[in-house]
Amino acid sequence: MSNKKQSLNNFGAAGWGTILYCLLMFFFYVGMINDGTNVLAPAAAANIGVEPGTIIQMNGYAGMLAVIGFIIVGQINKKIGPRYTSAIFTILGGVTYIICGNATSLPVYLIAMTLCATGMMSAGYVAGGTLVANWFPKKKGIVMGYTTMGHNLASAFYVAILTGLVAVMGGIKMASFPVGICAVVLGIAGFILIRDTPQERGMNPDNVSDEVYKNEYFTQAEDDGWTTAKLLKTKETWLAAIYTGLFQICSVGVMQQLVTRNIRDFGMSQGAALTLMTVVALVGVAGSWLIGVIDTKIGTKKTMQGFGIWYAAALVINVAAQGQTNILFYLSILMIGLGIGGSANFTTSLPTSIFGRQGFDKVNSVIFPIQGFVTAWCFVINGVVTNVIGNLSYAYLIFAVGAVIVTVCVSFINEYKFNKDHAAGEKVH
């Protein structure tokens, strides 16, 4: 096996360009839909005249309604390819985010957030996931480690950037414009520069040599045979979607209200809470890379088992701190930081491990809507807990139970059941 194939960073210029593009789509997705809610929710609530928890719940409902959009976008992605799909829906996300910031009624906000969530999540996960599967089928673990740094960088900087824009521009209405415009520019850049497959840039998947590709990859032109009905009847479809969706509930649910929890439940000032979130997210950049390396070295299933135990422990320790910024609190924050990028890694890594790159656009068009529906429940959980109980410790315990459930259940999945590239590589060894 060549050293190039083993490398964790030799992807070629076009490969790195694809990784950076996916990273930036994740940055805007997490900022606009998840972590930015720390700023957007109270600001939008003030514009509309409702409680912040109500806006958080609207985001949850928007995420669930967006599942319909994911189904449609999955079919579009299969027809026109991830390059055009990602460009179109990143632009849609940028435009509708501006509408979210300027909404003066709940129906307008809900419709705009539904379209924004559909746009940014489809771009990052449906189209971006297909790009990763096409370009990096055997290195998808470490590549997702790089792309999910976009999640962490958004957690580190997006809230602070949006808070600054709100202060300088006199409110969320004007502050939403620079963010939305930047997303539109990213979509245009993707349309011009990105390609659906490495072959279009004269490269092989994973940037391996022609010899390695011929000997260790499935190279026959063969219909993958997957249909929506067949995938829905395949248990691995549901297992991959639900397990990864539950992990997303844990990570997204925690980060989406981290600033609010640290202010309300731990008595921090807004400045201190924002600073801590930045530190957590920067730790997460290293965590994303580390989880990607572990995934590449030992496989996705074992990595998910370790991640679930780690993250559940982090949340329980955070609750055990009992509202005090003591050693338990800071230990939990460190553990959460190292883990926040991991859940997003698995959304593409596990389905790619099980199904391979052949027909992945079709596979992902079915799996991702289920993932998205499961993930959206984190907003509902946070919104209900915020309005009814007022202490997010209970939400953290719910997320911890979800992590434990995945840790146990993922043990029984066949990690490479339909993966033709893996089977071809095994024959060589």
Secondary structure, DSSP 8 states (H G I E B T S, - for coil): --HHHH-SS--HHHHHHHHHHHHHHHHHHIIIIIITHHHHHHHHHHHHTS-HHHHHHHHHHHHHHHHHHHHHHHHHHHHH-HHHHHHHHHHHHHHHHHHHHH--SHHHHHHHHHHHHHHHHIIIIIIHHHHHHHH-SSSHHHHHHHHTHHHHHHHHHHHHHHHHHHHHHTSHHHHHHHHHHHHHHHHHHHHHH--SSGGGGT--GGG--HHHHHHHS----------HHHHHT-HHHHHHHHHHHHHHHHHHHHHHTHHHHHHHTT---HHHHHHHHHHHHHHHHHHHHHHHHHHHHH-HHHHHHHHHHHHHHHHHHHHHTTT--SHHHHHHHHHHHHHTTHHHHHHHHHHHHHH-STTHHHHHHHHHHHHHHHHHHHHHHHHHHHHHT--THHHHHHHHHHHHHHHHHGGGS-TTTT-HHHHHHHHH-
